Amino acid sequence: MFTPKIPPPDTAPTPATSLVQPLTGITHTPACTCHQSSSVAPAPAPAPAAPVSRPAVHLTPGSLLVAAAGGTAMVLIIGTVLVSMLLATAITAASVAICAVVLRSLLNRPNNR
């Protein structure tokens, strides 16, 4: 069961008939032309173009009101979720503590029942 299953010799690939064919006809271009002799000097690099100026953000009173309302809603929703998670953790911790006290009292005084 745990021994490797070796294919029979008639179906196993041989080194002459490999499943992966070698790559042929691939030529690599040189990384740089600094070692090649050239009679023509390379052309200078073009100067970078001036950056395109972006228009300034214009907040209208309506868009400012929408942004403030959206931010307030996000803060209230995230705050509600975090407070509810904290409350669930506190309730769980209190119930585990009460269970521990009850179990301790049951295990310490078995003859008082």
Sequence and secondary structure as in RCSB ss.txt:
>XXXX:A:sequence
MFTPKIPPPDTAPTPATSLVQPLTGITHTPACTCHQSSSVAPAPAPAPAAPVSRPAVHLTPGSLLVAAAGGTAMV
LIIGTVLVSMLLATAITAASVAICAVVLRSLLNRPNNR
>XXXX:A:secstr
  S     TTTS  GGG SS    S     S STTS  SS                    HHHHHHHHHHHHHHH
HHHHHHHHHHHHHHHHHHHHHHHHHHHHHHHHH GGG 
